Amino acid sequence: MLGGLGKLAAEGLAHRTEKATEEAVHAVEEVVKEVVEHATEAGEKAIAEALKKAHESGDKVVKEVTDTVTNTVTNAVTHAAEGLGKLGQ
């Protein structure tokens, strides 16, 4: 009789251990899921910020190049006009 009770107790303990293990695995899965979601959001935000800064930097470079070209062309036209003016004197 005690052997049967011992076996029954061992089976009950095994069942409770299995349930506790399943619950622990489920809890870990939920934590991992949340961590992955947060990491994904953080990564997406970092990428968006990097793209925004790259775009702003690109806009700044385009403006600087445009200003340089405009000034160079303006100076060239001014010098050419001055040269033509001196020829006409």
Helices and strands as residue ranges (DSSP letters): H 2-87
